[in-house]
Amino acid sequence: MGSSFGTIFRFNTWGESHGPALGVVVEGCPAGIPLLVEDIQFELDRRRVGQSKVTSPRDEKDRAEILSGVFEGVTTGAPISLITYNKDADSTKYENLRNVFRPGHGDYTYHMKYGHRDHRGGGRSSARETWGRVAAGAIARKILSTAGGRVFGFTREIGGIEMETFDEREIERNLVRCPDPIAAEKMVAAIGKVKEEKNSLGGVVEARAVGIPAGLGEPTFDKLDALIGQAMLSIPATKGVEIGRGFAQARLTGRESNDPFEIRDGKVRAITNNAGGTLAGISTGEEIIVRVAIKPTSSIEQDQLTITRDLEPTTVKVEGRHDPSVVPRAVPVVEAMLANVLADLYLRNRAARIDWP
C-alpha cells in the first residue's frame, strides 16, 4: 500500500481514521532549520475537524508530538517523526456498514483489492490520513522560506458559487476560506442549507506559490506539472487538477496562450501567466497557480442504493459526523501538498547543479 511521497524530501504517513493514532515520518529535511511543534500545530489546526459549523463536529484536537529529528528547536538532519492520538472516534456508527459498500467511498474497491477492509470510517482511505501530509507540509514550508518561497490557498468555489473578487486578507476571516467576503457568505448559507437536507456540496480549491525560483522540475517524467498532478489527485475527494489557465487554455490561440517575456528588475519575467508558473515541466519564477476540483462529501444521511458483500441489493444511510462540504478543510491540505512537491524539487535542484543559485 503506497504511503510514501517525494524523493529527497520524502514522507511516509501511517494510521487509520478509527485506529489509536496517526503519524508521519519525514526524511530528507536538512539540518539547521528552526522548527517548533507550534509551527506544525498552526497548520494542523486549520485542517482539523470541529473548527466551525460548516465542518464535521468530531472533536479531534490533532495535537502533534515530535518524537525525533528536532533538538533544541532545530532540525538535526535525522528523520522527523510526528504522532497524534485519536481521541474522539465513535466506531459504533459504522457497525452497520461492515458488510455494505457505501456509494462514493472506497469500500468496494478496497474490498476487491485486499479482500479485507477497515469499515470504521474508511480506515486508510479516510481523509484523517491527511494529518500527516499537512504536518509534512509545515516542514516543507520552512524549507521553501529559506529561498523566499511562500504557499497559500483558498476556496474558489462551493456548490456553483464562485468568488468574484480577491483579497488575500479575507481568506482566514471567514468560515470557508474564500478571498471574496460576499461569495463567502453565500457559500456558508449554501452549506447550511445542504446540511439541513442531509446532503453535501463540492467545490474548487486554488493554491498559489510565490517567490519560487525558476528551474524547479525534473525532465521528463518528474515534471513539476506531473508531480503537482499526482500530489493533488492523491488527496481524498479530488477529481481534477488545473495548472494556470488549465482547460480554458485549450480554447485559446497560440498567440493568446503564449506568455511573452520581458526583462523586469534585471530578471526574465513573463508579461502574462497563462502557464501558471511552469514551462516544459520546470518552474518559470512566476506565481505557480493550481486549482483542484473537490467532489461532494460521499457520506450523506440519505437512503442510497447499494449492494452487500454477498452481492445482495440493499439501501444504506450513512450516519455519523461528516462535513457537509470538505472544501474549506481541503485548503490547507492542498497547500501542504504543493509545498511538499516544491520543497522536494528545491532540494533535488541543490544536487543537480553545483553552481545553482
C-alpha positions in Angstrom: 0.0 0.0 0.0 1.7 3.2 -1.2 2.1 5.6 1.7 5.2 7.5 0.7 5.7 10.6 -1.3 8.8 12.5 -2.5 12.4 11.7 -3.5 14.8 13.7 -1.3 12.2 15.4 0.9 10.2 12.3 1.4 7.5 11.5 3.9 5.5 8.4 4.9 2.1 8.6 6.6 0.6 5.9 8.7 -2.5 5.2 10.8 -6.3 4.8 10.3 -9.3 7.0 11.0 -10.5 5.0 14.0 -7.2 3.5 15.0 -5.3 4.6 18.1 -3.1 7.1 16.4 -1.9 8.8 13.2 1.6 9.7 12.2 4.2 10.7 9.7 7.9 10.2 9.2 9.7 13.0 7.2 13.1 12.3 5.8 15.5 14.5 3.9 14.9 17.7 5.8 18.3 19.5 6.1 19.8 20.1 9.5 19.8 23.6 10.9 16.2 24.7 10.2 14.4 26.3 13.2 11.3 24.2 13.8 8.9 24.2 16.8 5.9 22.0 17.3 3.8 25.2 17.3 4.9 25.7 13.6 3.3 22.4 12.7 0.3 22.7 15.0 -0.7 26.0 13.4 -1.3 24.3 10.0 -2.9 21.2 11.6 -5.4 23.4 13.4 -6.5 24.8 10.0 -7.2 21.2 8.8 -8.8 19.7 11.9 -12.5 18.8 12.3 -14.8 20.6 14.7 -13.4 24.1 13.8 -16.7 25.6 12.7 -20.4 25.0 11.9 -19.5 24.1 8.3 -17.3 21.2 9.3 -17.7 17.8 10.9 -18.4 18.1 14.7 -16.0 15.3 15.5 -13.8 16.8 18.3 -10.2 15.9 17.5 -7.6 18.4 18.7 -5.0 16.8 16.4 -2.2 17.7 18.8 1.2 16.9 17.3 4.1 15.4 19.2 7.6 15.5 17.7 9.4 12.2 18.5 12.6 12.6 16.7 14.7 14.8 14.3 14.5 18.0 16.2 16.7 19.1 19.1 16.5 22.4 20.9 14.2 23.8 18.3 16.4 23.0 15.3 16.2 20.1 12.8 19.1 17.7 13.1 19.0 16.1 9.7 17.6 12.9 11.1 14.1 11.6 10.2 11.4 13.7 11.8 8.7 11.6 13.4 5.4 13.0 14.4 2.4 11.4 16.1 -1.1 12.4 17.2 -3.6 10.2 19.1 -7.3 9.8 18.0 -9.4 10.9 21.0 -13.0 11.2 19.7 -13.5 8.3 17.3 -17.0 6.7 17.5 -16.8 3.3 15.7 -20.4 2.3 16.7 -21.8 4.4 13.9 -20.1 2.2 11.4 -21.0 -1.3 12.6 -24.0 -1.5 10.2 -21.6 -0.8 7.3 -19.3 -3.8 8.0 -20.8 -5.7 5.1 -22.2 -2.9 2.9 -20.4 -0.9 0.2 -21.1 2.8 0.6 -21.7 4.7 -2.6 -18.9 7.2 -3.4 -16.4 5.6 -1.0 -13.5 3.2 -1.4 -15.4 0.3 0.3 -15.9 -1.8 -2.8 -12.6 -1.1 -4.4 -10.6 -1.7 -1.2 -12.5 -5.0 -0.8 -11.7 -6.1 -4.4 -8.0 -5.2 -4.0 -7.3 -6.5 -0.5 -10.2 -8.9 0.3 -10.4 -7.3 3.8 -11.0 -3.7 4.8 -11.4 -1.5 7.9 -15.0 -0.4 7.7 -14.6 2.1 10.6 -14.7 5.5 8.9 -12.9 4.1 5.8 -9.7 3.2 7.6 -6.8 4.2 5.5 -9.0 5.7 2.8 -10.3 8.3 5.3 -9.3 12.0 5.0 -7.9 11.6 8.5 -4.8 10.4 6.8 -4.1 13.9 5.5 -3.0 14.9 9.0 0.5 13.6 8.1 0.5 15.4 4.8 -0.2 18.7 6.5 2.4 18.1 9.2 5.0 17.3 6.5 3.8 20.4 4.6 4.6 22.6 7.6 8.2 21.4 7.4 8.3 21.9 3.7 7.2 25.5 4.1 10.2 26.1 6.4 12.5 24.8 3.6 10.9 26.9 1.0 11.0 30.0 3.2 14.8 29.8 3.1 14.6 30.5 -0.6 11.9 33.2 -0.2 9.1 30.9 -1.2 5.6 31.0 0.2 2.4 28.9 -0.4 -1.2 29.9 0.3 -4.6 28.6 -0.8 -8.2 29.5 -0.7 -11.7 28.3 -1.7 -12.5 29.4 -5.2 -16.0 27.8 -5.5 -18.5 25.8 -3.5 -21.7 24.4 -4.9 -21.5 26.5 -8.0 -21.0 29.8 -6.1 -17.8 31.3 -7.4 -15.6 34.1 -6.0 -15.7 37.3 -7.9 -13.2 39.4 -6.0 -9.8 38.6 -4.5 -8.4 39.9 -1.2 -5.9 37.6 0.4 -6.5 39.1 3.8 -10.1 37.8 3.7 -9.2 34.1 3.4 -8.9 33.3 7.1 -11.6 35.8 8.2 -14.5 33.6 7.1 -15.6 30.0 7.7 -15.0 28.8 4.1 -11.6 30.4 3.5 -12.8 32.4 0.5 -11.0 35.7 -0.5 -14.3 37.2 -1.6 -16.4 38.1 1.6 -19.7 38.4 -0.3 -19.2 35.0 -2.0 -18.1 33.5 1.3 -21.5 34.5 2.9 -23.3 32.8 0.1 -21.2 29.7 0.4 -21.8 29.4 4.2 -25.6 29.8 3.6 -25.5 27.1 0.9 -23.6 24.7 3.2 -26.1 25.3 6.0 -29.0 24.6 3.6 -27.5 21.3 2.3 -26.6 20.3 5.8 -30.3 20.6 6.8 -31.1 18.5 3.8 -28.6 15.9 4.9 -26.7 16.3 1.7 -23.3 17.7 0.7 -21.5 20.1 -1.7 -18.2 20.0 -3.6 -16.1 22.9 -4.9 -12.8 24.1 -6.1 -9.7 24.9 -4.1 -6.9 27.1 -5.5 -3.3 27.2 -4.3 -0.6 29.6 -5.2 3.2 29.5 -4.7 5.0 32.8 -4.8 8.7 33.6 -4.7 9.6 30.2 -6.1 12.8 30.3 -8.2 13.0 29.4 -11.8 14.4 26.0 -12.7 12.5 23.6 -10.4 11.2 20.4 -12.1 12.8 17.2 -13.5 12.6 16.2 -17.2 10.9 14.0 -18.3 8.5 12.1 -16.1 9.1 14.1 -12.9 7.9 17.4 -14.5 6.7 20.0 -12.0 3.2 19.8 -13.5 3.2 16.0 -13.3 4.3 15.9 -9.7 1.7 18.5 -8.8 -1.0 16.5 -10.5 0.0 13.3 -8.7 0.1 15.1 -5.4 -3.3 16.7 -5.7 -5.0 13.7 -7.2 -3.7 11.6 -4.2 -5.7 13.8 -1.8 -9.1 12.2 -0.9 -12.1 13.5 -2.8 -10.1 15.2 -5.6 -11.4 14.6 -9.1 -9.5 17.1 -11.2 -6.4 19.4 -11.4 -5.7 22.5 -13.4 -2.4 24.4 -13.7 -2.6 28.1 -14.8 -5.4 28.6 -17.3 -5.9 24.8 -17.4 -8.6 23.6 -19.7 -9.5 27.2 -20.7 -6.1 27.3 -22.4 -7.3 24.7 -24.9 -9.8 27.2 -26.2 -7.2 29.9 -26.9 -5.0 30.5 -30.0 -1.2 30.1 -29.7 -0.8 33.9 -29.7 -3.3 34.2 -26.9 -1.9 31.3 -24.9 1.8 32.1 -25.0 3.3 34.2 -22.2 5.6 36.9 -23.7 8.9 37.5 -21.9 10.5 40.8 -20.8 13.3 42.0 -18.6 12.0 43.4 -15.3 14.3 44.4 -12.5 17.1 42.7 -14.2 15.3 39.3 -14.4 13.5 37.4 -17.1 9.8 37.7 -16.4 6.6 36.7 -18.2 4.2 39.5 -19.0 1.2 37.2 -18.6 1.0 33.9 -16.7 -1.4 31.6 -18.6 1.1 28.7 -18.0 0.6 29.0 -14.2 4.4 29.3 -13.4 5.6 26.3 -15.4 7.1 25.7 -18.9 8.2 22.2 -20.1 7.6 21.0 -16.6 10.0 23.5 -15.0 9.2 26.5 -12.9 9.5 29.9 -14.6 9.8 32.0 -11.5 6.2 33.3 -11.9 3.4 32.5 -9.5 2.5 28.8 -9.6 -1.2 28.5 -9.8 -3.1 25.2 -9.1 -6.8 24.5 -8.9 -8.3 21.3 -7.5 -11.8 20.0 -8.0 -13.2 18.5 -4.8 -16.2 16.3 -5.0 -19.2 16.5 -2.6 -18.7 14.5 0.7 -19.7 10.9 0.0 -21.1 10.3 3.5 -24.7 11.6 3.4 -27.6 10.7 5.7 -30.0 9.7 2.9 -31.1 6.3 1.6 -28.9 5.3 -1.3 -28.9 2.1 -3.4 -26.0 -0.2 -3.0 -25.1 -3.9 -2.5 -23.7 -6.0 0.3 -20.5 -8.1 0.2 -22.8 -11.1 -0.6 -23.9 -9.1 -3.7 -27.4 -8.6 -2.4 -29.1 -5.3 -3.3 -29.9 -3.0 -0.3 -30.1 0.6 0.7 -27.7 2.4 3.1 -27.9 5.6 5.1 -24.5 6.8 6.4 -24.8 8.2 9.9 -22.1 9.8 11.9 -20.3 13.1 11.9 -19.3 14.2 8.5 -18.5 17.5 6.7 -21.4 18.9 4.6 -18.5 20.2 2.4 -14.9 19.2 2.8 -13.7 22.1 0.7 -12.8 24.6 3.5 -10.7 21.9 5.3 -9.2 20.8 2.0 -7.5 24.2 1.6 -4.6 23.5 4.0 -4.2 20.0 2.6 -3.8 21.3 -1.0 -1.4 24.0 0.3 0.7 21.3 2.0 0.9 19.0 -1.0 2.0 21.9 -3.2 4.7 22.8 -0.6 5.8 19.2 -0.3 6.3 19.0 -4.1 8.2 22.3 -4.3 10.4 21.5 -1.3 11.4 18.2 -2.8 12.2 19.7 -6.1 14.1 22.5 -4.5 16.4 20.1 -2.7 16.8 18.0 -5.8 18.0 21.1 -7.6 20.6 21.7 -4.9 22.0 18.3 -6.0 21.6 18.8 -9.8 23.9 21.7 -10.4 27.0 22.7 -8.4 26.5 26.4 -9.1 22.7 26.5 -8.8 21.8 29.8 -7.1 
